Amino acid sequence: MDETAKETLRQAALFYHEHPKPGKLEIRATKPLANGRDLSRAYSPGVAEACLEIKANPEDAARYTAKGNLVAVVSNGTAVLGLGNIGALASKPVMEGKAVLFKKFANIDCFDIEVNEPDPHKLADIVCALEPTFGAINLEDIKAPDCFIVEQLCRERMNIPVFHDDQHGTAIVVGAAATNALHVAKKAWGDIKVVSTGGGAAGIACLNMLVKLGVKRENIWLCDIHGLVYEGRTEDMNPQKAAFAQPSDLRTLSDVIEGADLFLGLSGPGVLTPEHVAKMAARPIIFALANPTPEIMPDAARAVAPDAIIATGRSDFPNQVNNVLCFPFIFRGALDVGATEINDEMEVACVEGIAALARATTSAEAAAAYSGEQLTFGAEYLIPKPFDPRLSGVVSTAVAQAAMQTGVAKRPLPDLHAYKQKLDASVYKSALLMRPVFNAARTASRKIVFAEGEDERVLRAAQAILEETTEQPILIGRPEVIAQRCERMGLNISPDKGLEIVNPENDPRYRDYWGTYHELMARRGVTPDLARAIMRTNTTAIGAVMVHRGEADSLICGTFGEFRWHLNYVTQVLGSDRHRPDGALSMMILEDGPLFIADTHVWSLPTPEQLAQTAIGAARHCRRFGVEPRVAFCSQSSFGNQPEGSGKRLREAIAILDAKQTDFQYEGEMNVDAALDPELRARQLPGGRMDGAANVLIFGHADAASATRNILKMKAGGLEVGPILMGMGNRAHVVTPGITPRGLLNMAAIAGTPVAQYG
């Protein structure tokens, strides 16, 4: 990288830390403080009640305060990244960053605490004095051997988890990567020879972890800047190094590397040479983890050993050993069971959980976050990526279980499965609201046909459908293209592994399909030749015909193209007096709950009858998600103050509903702010017919509904489930091109609900 590029990156990093406000953290209140009543509960006199409860039972601190979800990241700045002893103050950006990672990946609140105290015993005294405030302590960037002293003293004296991430976090991720590297190389823990360079905290912890996993201590050869750590050596020794001293006359890395199966480097650049690699065993495993420049560059190692399995600490090479795979989730599990410590069993559970995830099919979210990378288990994908959303549920649950089994959990969980579901719901924003839909879908095994079966999002969704539901996906597409893409993405599905495929280019049902389509459309200008052409090229029409013929229960289409183009073919084939579109409904999942928006796609300028039917359909769907509907008809007009425009049509729609036997609350017409603020609405129309804030917004123009939906997505972080095509008896849904694999899975669950339960 040239100097100009380095300076550009430097300025970008500094700008990131300075703007829009200095630093990477802020503190926000979790309770309202809007009036005197709130103040009396938050502080005097009400706060005394919580104080007395905690005095009577200290465990209640986790119930009435943030302690149970609060971690301290503590450093004295004596060993910061590759920068060395830069002091406590200069370490603050790193510690703030660590706190941000805790929040992002595990929703753990964190304070960074930088302490001007180089003496390890005094530093331990300071940390121990913090126990009343925090649920756990993360020691960070403290030089060796001081870090060993601080951690040991704190663990002995404190009754909360104390975890030095530079040691144990690195060791856990190395353990997971090594577990899978041995799996790929077909080697066993008890048989391998390990050579390590670097006798610091991380290096020693990694070796201890390898011993826990099954490596024989006599097969570990530790070297540092002075050469081999051997019995009788006095130079630069400590008890932690001495534990790995070898009774040997060998003295250098070159002497001991012969026949090594695993090289573990936590030292510096250039330590491992190509000549060293050439001496290693067949299919060598090389973990060159020095940052920013590893002990050997991957291309140099592969020039000597093309079949080498390599990991580094860098993000620009495969297999980055990154502590963020571990520390948020081991703390999450430990905090949630009130663990008094993080023990060996919890660490090994973390190793096994991380390793197992890499061997499983890659999540769609991780694939999207690392677009262009090959995320298929093997030599270049040994450990999952940090943005894999499954890490929290899998790893934290494994850690919590290990804590309970080993007796260190003060608050054991009654149901681990429910706990994992809760963690997944915190990552997948739609999970909690979609649960009743998934439960309903599991009562019947419906066939869902996907019109765009070659789309990678559809393929990932199909994999998830087979793993998480009882539905059977049917993909319309060319089998060879589907097989190639499944293999490239590392999916466990393919046309020859249980996937039902409809090949538009060559399917034995082609004659039946075009014949059915022609029969339906013969008096609407479709000739036999045109019917044949459509059944060769139009996958939406093919899918609709399959549903019409009873070969599939529901169609999902629209991952590319325009909504109404797809809708045209859906209504041509599946429309009837009984089934006709009643509007499109989008559920927007926001921080404070769901908000349903309609009609976003079907009617550009809906009539009063269409608006009334949209409201009825929206209320029915709202209840499918376990939400009691409160429908607001939204307009620029407010309770009749504008006689014309959309307000007039909305008032007529309300009159239609008034004449029907409806079983949900509705009100209008009104501005959106009045719909969402019941106090404002009460001032404008005292004694209205709807209680509380609306959760279903019906608009008189598709432009308004669509704009609201997109603003909520782009500026409020709303997650969309839908659009749900109402009125078609759950036989077809048209999605939008921006849908994700998770969104397709959600739509498949909606489509998979039996018609009898659909209402």
N, C-alpha and C positions, 0 to 999 in steps of 0.2 A: 504494500500500500504506500503510495507516494505521500509526501509531506502535506500537499494540498488536501488530499482526501482525509488524512488524519486530522487536520485542523478543522475540516468541515464536520467530521464526526464529533470532535471535541466541542465545537460551538453548539451543535445540535443537542448534545447531552447536557451542557450547561443551561441552555434555553429551557429544556424539559424540566430541569430542577427549579428554575426561577419563576416560570410562568405557568398558569395565570396568577398563582400565588406561590411564595417560596415554600420549598419542601414538598413531600409526598404524602403527608398525613394531616388530618384534622379530627376534631372530636365533635360528635353530634349527640344530642340528647335522644333517648329512646322513648321518653314519655312527654306528653304535652305540658306546657307551662304557659298557659294563655290567660289565667285569671287568678284571683285570690284563692279560690278553692284548690286549684292545682298546686299553688305555692304552699298551702297549708299541709298538703299531703307529701309533696316532694321534700319539704324542709320542715321547719318547726310549725306545729307540734307533731305532725303525723309521722315524721321520720323516726321519732323515738320508739314507735311501736316495732319497727323493723330492727332497731338496735337491740331492744329487749329480747326479741325472738332469737337473735343471733347469740346474745349473751347466754341465753338458756340452752341453746343448741348450736354450737359453732358450725355444724354442717349446713345449717340454714343460710349461711352466707352465700352459698351457691343458688339459693332459692330467691333471696331478696336483693342481691347485688350482682354486679357483673363479674365477680371473682371467678365463677365457674367457667367463664369463657374468655378469660383474660390472661395473656402471657406476657412476660417481660423478656425482651431481648437485651442481654447485658454484655457489655464489652468494655475492656480498658484500652482497646486500640493498639495492642502490642503485636498483633500479627494479622493485619487487615489485607485480605485477598493476597495479591502478589506485591503489595506495597510495603509490607513490613511494619515496623513499629512507627506508626504515624501519629499516635496519640489518640486520646479518647474523643476530642472534639472533631478531628478530621475523619473519624470513623462514623460519625453520625449519618451521613448519606447512605452508607451501607446498611446500618441498623434500621433506618427508616424504610429502606427498600425491603428488608427482611419482614418488617411489619406489614408492608403492603402485600407481600406474597402470602402471609398468613391469612389476611382478610380475603384476598382474591380466591385462593384455592380451597380454603377450609372455613371461611366465615368466622375466623377467630380474631377477636380484638387484641390489640397488642400495643404496648408502650415500649419504645426504645430507650434504654437507660445507659448512658455513657459515663463511666466512672474514672476519675483521675486517681487511680490507685494501682501502682505496679506490684505491690507486695501481694502475693497470692493468698496469704492467710488473712490479711486485712480485707482484701476483696471478697473473700468467702464470708467474712463477718458481715459485710455490707449486704451481700446477696441474701444471706439467711435472715437478716432483719426485715426483708421485704415480704416474707411469707404471708402476713395477713392480707396483703393487697392482691396477690396473684394466685391463679390456679396452677401455674407451672412456670418454670424458668428455662429459657433457651440461652445458654452461654455461647458466646460468639467471638471469634477472632482474638483469642487469648493465646499467647505464645506457649510453646512446649518448653520445659515440662511443667510450667506454672498451671496450665489448664488442667493437668491431671490432679494437681493438689486442690485447686478450687472445686473441681467437680466432686472429688472424693469427700471433701469436708462438707459441701452442701448436701450431698446425698445422705451423709451420715446424720446430719442435724435437721434436715427439713422433711416434712411429711407431705410434700407435693413433688411431682416429677421434676427432675433436674436433668437436662439433656444438653450435652455439648455437641452441637450440630456438626462442627468441623470434624469431630471424631466419628460419632456414631451415625450421623446422617450420611456422610461419605461412605462409611462402612456398609450401611444398609443398601445403598444404591449399587455399590461395587458388588456386594453379595448377590443382589438380584441379577446384575449383568453377568457375573461369573456363573451363576446357576444356569442361565440360559446358554452361555457360551459353551459350557461343558455338555449341555444337551445337544447343541449343534455339532460339536466336535466328537460326540460319543465317547466322552471320558468320564471318569468317576472321581468324586472328591478324595476318596481314600488312596487313589493311585497316583495323583498328580504331584509333580515337583513345582514349587512356587519360588520364584526369585523376586525380591522386592527392593526397590531403591527409595530411600526416604525414611528416616527414623523419627519423624515428627508425630504429632498427635493423630493426624488422619491416617498416616501409614501404619502406626501401631494398632489403631482401632480396626483398620481393614484386616490386618493379619489375625487379630483376635476373632473377628467375625468369620473369617475363613476356617478357623479352628472350630468354632461353634457349628459350622456347616458340614464339617467332616474331614477337613484337611489335617493330615498328621503333622504335629508340631515339628517332628524331626525332618519333615520334607520341606520346611520353610527356611529359606536362606535370605537373611536381611542384610542389605548393604546401605551404607550412608556415605557421606562425603569422604570419610576416612577408609572406606573399604568394607570388608565383611565384618559383621558383628560376630565375634568369636569368643569362646570361653577364655577368660583371663584378660581380655582387653580392658584397659582402664581409660583410654582417651575418649572423652565426650560420651560417657555412658550414663545411664540412669536405669532404675529397676525395670521400667517398661521395655527398654531395648534388651536388657540382659535376659529377659524371659525368652528371647528368640536367639540367644547366642548359640553358635554351633561349635561342637568339639572337633575342630578341623584345622589343618595347616594351610588351607587355601586362604587367600587374602583379598582378591580383587573380584569385581563383577565378571571380568573375562574368565576367571578361574571357575566360577560357580554356575555360569549360565548354561553350561553344557547340559543338554537333555531336558531343559526346563519346559514344562507344559504351559505355565502361566507366568508372564512378567507383569508385575504390578509396580508402576512408576508413580511416585508422588514426590518428585525431586525437582529436576530442572531440565532445560533443553539440551539435546544432544547426548544425554547420558547413555542411551541405548543406541548402538551403532548397527549398521547392516551386518557387520561381521558377527556381532552378538546374536542377531536374529538367526543367522545361518547355523549357529550351534544349537539352537533350540530344537525341541522335539517336533515330530510331524504335526501338522495342523496347529501351529502355535497360537496361543491366546495372548494378545499384547494389550494391556491397559496402560496407555501412556497419558497420564492425567495431569501433568504439569501444565499450568496456565501462565501466559497465553500460548507459549510454545511447548509442545509436548516433548517427551524424552526422545521420540523418533517420530518423524512425519509419516503418516499412513502410506503414502506412495513409496517412500524409501523402504519401509518394511515389506511391502508387497512385491517390490522388485526382487527381493531375496526369497520371500515366502509368499507366493501368490495366493495360497489358501489360508493365510493368517486371518484370525478373527480379531478385530481391532476396535478399541474404544478410546475416546479421548475426553478431555474436559471442555472441548470447543463445540459450538453450535453449528459450525460450517462443515463438520464431518459427521458421519453416522455414529450412533451410539454415544451420545453425549451423556456422561455421568454427571447428573445435575441433582443437587440435594433437594430441590423443590419437589422431586418425586416422592420424597419421604417426609420431611419435617412437618408440613401442614397436616398430614393425615395421621401420623403417629400421635401428634398432640391432640388432634380432634378426637380420636378414639380414647386417649388417656383422660382428657377432660370430661368426656361424656359419661364415663363410669366413675369419676372421682378417684382416679388412680393415685396411689401414694408414691409411686415411682414408675419409671420405665425400665422394665427388666429384660433379661436376655430373651425370654419367651416372646415378649411383645415385639422386640426387634426382629427376631426370626420370622414371626408372623407377618411383619411388614415386608421383609425380603420375599417371602413366598407369595404374598399378594401382588407385589409389583411384578415379579417374574411371571406369574400366571397370566396377568393381563397382557403382557407382550405376546404370549403364546396364543391368546384368544384372537378372534377377529378384531381388526382395528375399528375403533368407533368412527362414525361418520363425522363427528365434531372434530376429532383429532385430525382426520384426513383433510377437512376444510381448513383447519388452522395451519397445516403444513402442506399446503397445495404444492404438487409437483414432486414430493418426496415419496419414495417407495416404503410403505409402512406394512410390509409383510414379514412375519416372523422368520428370522434366519440370521446369517452372519452380520448383516447390516441393519438389523432391527432386533436388538437383544432386550431392550427395555422400552416401556411406553413413553410417549411424549408427555410433557407437563400439562398440556391442555386437553389430555384425555379426560373427559368428565366422569369416567367410571372409577377413577382413582379414589375419590372420596368414599364412595359406597363400599368398594371392595377392600381397600387397605384399612380404612378406619374401623370397619366392622371386624376385620381379622384382629386388629390390635385390641379392640374392646373385648373380644371373646377371649383372647389370651390373658388379658388382665383379670378377667373374671375367673378363668380356670386356675390361675396361679394365686388367687386370693388377695390381690392388691387393689381390688375395686371396692371403694366405699359405697358406691351407688350402682350396684349391678343392674343391668338392663333386663326387664322381664321378657322381652321379645326381640331377639337379634334381627329377625326378618323384618319386623316393623321398623327397627332402627335403620336398617339399610335402605328401606323404602323412603324413610324420612330424609336420609342423606341424599339419595338420588333426586328426591323432590326439590331439595335445595339447589341442585345443579341444573336439573331439567325443570324449568319454570312451569312447564305444562303438566308435570307428572301428577301432582296432587289433584288438579281439576279433572284430569283425564282418567283417574283411577276408576270412577264408576262406569265410564264408557268402556274401558278395557274389561272390567268385570262382566258387564253385560255382553260384550262381544265373545267372551269365553264360553257362554252358554250354548253356542252353536258354531260349527265349523263351516264358515261361509267362504266361497271362492271369490276373490277380488282380482279383476283383470286390470292390468296397467297398460294403457295405450302406448306409452313411451317406454317400452321395456328395455331399451338399450341405454337409457340415461343412467349415469353412474349413481345419481341420487335414488333412482328407483331400485337399482340393484342393491344398494346398501339398505334401503327400506325393506326390500324383500328378505334379505338376510335377517333383519331384526324381527320381521313378522313371523318367520319360521322359529326364531328363538324365543319370542315373548308372547305369542298368541297361538290360538288354535286355527287360525285362518290359513287358507291355501292361496298364495299369490300365483297368478297366471301372467306371464310376460309376453307382450306382442313385440317381436323383433327377430332379427336374424340370429340363429343359434350360435354361429361361429363368432359373431361380434360379441354376444353376451358372454360366451365362454372365455374369450380373450380378455375382456374387461374384468370379469370376476377373478381371473388368475392374476392380472396385474394389480388389482386392489387387495389381493390376499383374502378374498371371501371364501367361505366354505360351501358356497352354492355354485352350481353350474347346470347346464341343460341335461347332463347325464347324472346329476345327483338330486333327483326329486323335483326339479323345477319343471313346471308345465309351460311349454313354449308354443306360441302360435307364430309360425313363420309366414309373413305376408307373401314371400317370394315362392314358397312351395309348401302348401299345407293340404292334406287330403280332404279337408272340409271346405276348400275354396268354392267348389261348385255349389254346395249347400248355402254358403254364406252369401254369395252374390245373388243366388236365386231368392233367398229370403229378403235381401235388401230390395231387389227389383220388385218383388211382390208388394212390399210396403210402399214403394215410391213410384210404381208404374203410372199412376194417374197424376203424378206431380212432376212430369217431364223427364223422368229417368229412364233411359233406354237400357236394354240388356248390355250393350257395349259399355255404357257409362257405369252401370252397376259393377261390371267386371273390373273396370279401371279403378273405381273407388275401393273395391275390396282388395286390390293389390297395393294401394298407396296410402289409404286413409285409415290410420290405425285407430282413431277415435270411432269411426263408423264401424270398423271390425269389432271393437270391444262392445259397442252398443248392440250390435247384432248378436253377439254371444250372450249378453244379458237377456235380450228378447227371446232367444231360443232356449234359455234355461241352462246354458252351459257355464254361466257365471252368475253370481248373485248381485254384484255391483261393479261398476266401472269407475276408475280414477284416471283422469286425463288432464292435460293442460300444463305440463311442466315446461312446454314452450308453446309459442303462438298466442293468439288473442282469445280471450275468454268467450266472446260471443260466437266466434267461429266454431269452437268446440261445442258450445251450447246448441248451436243450430243442428248438428248431427245427433246430439243426444236427444233433443226434442223430436226430430224427424222419426227416429227409430223407437224411442221409449215413451214419447208423449202420448197421452190419451185423455179422455174425459176425466179419468180418475187421477192421472199423474200429469201435472204440468208445473212448470217452475213458479214458485211463489216468492222468489227473491233469493239473494245470497247473503248469508250471515257470517260475520267474522267475530270470533271471540278474541279480544285483545287482553292478554294477561299482563297486568300492571303491578306495580309495587304494592298497591293497596287492594288488589283483588281483580276479578275479571270485569270487563266491560264489553258488551255485545253491540255490534254496529250492523245496521241493515238499512236499505238494500245497497250493497256495494257494487254489484255487477250486472244484475239481470235487467232491471227497468231503469232507463235513463230518466224518464219523467213519469213515475207511477201514478195510476189513477187512484181515486179513493178506495175502490174495491181492492186493488192490488196492495195498497198500503195496509188496509185492514187485514188482509190475508197474510202479509209479511209479518205483522205484529203477532198474529195467532201462531204462525210457524216459529217465530223467534222465541215466544214464550215456551212452546213445547220443547224446543231444543235446549233452552236455558235450563230446564228441569233435568235434562239428561246429564248435565254436569253437576247436579246437586245444588243448583242455585235457584232460589225462588224469584221469578221474574217481576221486575218493576219497570214498565215500559213507558218511555217518554217520547212523544212525537215532537221532533225538534225542527225549528224554523227560525227565520229572521223575525217573524211575527210572534207576539207573545200574548196568549189568551185573548185573541180577537182584535188586537190593536191595529192590524193591517187587514183590510177586507179582501184583498186579492192576493195573487201569488201562491206560493206553496202553503201558506197558512190556511187558505180556503180549502185546498184538497185535504189537508190534514184534519181540519175540523169535520169535513164530511166523512173521513175515515173513522173518526171517533164516534160519529153518529151511527155508522154502520155497526161498530162494536157494541154501542149502547143497546142496539136492537137485538144483539145476539146473547146467548148464554155463555159468557166468558168466565173463566176462573182465575184471572190474574189481574193485578193492578195496572192501570194505564192512566195517563194524563197528558194534556197538551191543549193546543200547540204552545210551545215555549222555546226560549233561548236555551242553549246548551248549559250555560252556567246555572240557570234556574233548575234544570233537570238534575244537575249534580249537587246542588246546594239546597237542601230542604228549607233552611231558614230564609234564604233569599226568595224561594218559591212561595213560602207562607206569607211573606210581606206583599208579594204581588197578587196572590190569590189565597186569602185566608180560607181555611176549611176545604182545601182541595181533596181530591179523592185518592191520592197516592201518599203513602208514608215513606219517609226516608229518601235517600239518594237513588236515582234511577240507575239500573244496571243494564238496560237495553235502550239504545238510542235508535229511533226510526227517523230517517230523513226523507224529505219530499223530493230530493234530487240525488241521483247517483253520484254526481260530482261532489256534493257535500259529504255523503257517506264515505266515498273513496278517499277524499282528502283527509277526513278525520282519521280514518284507518291508517293512512300512510304517515301522517304527522305523529300519531301515537307510536308507530313503529320506529320512525327515524329519530325523533327528538325526545320521546319519553321512555325509550327502551322497551316498548311493548312487544310481547311475543304473540304472534298470530296463530290461532288454530282455525283453519278454514282456508278459503271460504267454503261454507257448507251450503250445498244446493238444496233449498227447501222445496217441498212439494212433489218431489219425484219418487217418493216411497223408498228412499235410501238406495235406489238402483243406480245412481250415477252422481259423481261429484266432479266439478271442474275446478282444479287448483290454479295457481298463478305461477309464472316462471321463477319467481323468487323463493319458492318453497324449498325447505331443507329436507334431508332424509328423515329427520325426526318429525317434521311436519307431515311428511307422507305417511309415516308410521301412525301418527295421530289420526290422519284422515282414514287410513285403513281400519283403525279401530272403530271409528264412527260408521264407516261403511259395513263393518262386520257385525253391527248390532242387528239381531233378528228383527224383521218387520213387526212382529207381534209386540216387541218391546219398544219399538220406535214411536208408536203413538200416532 
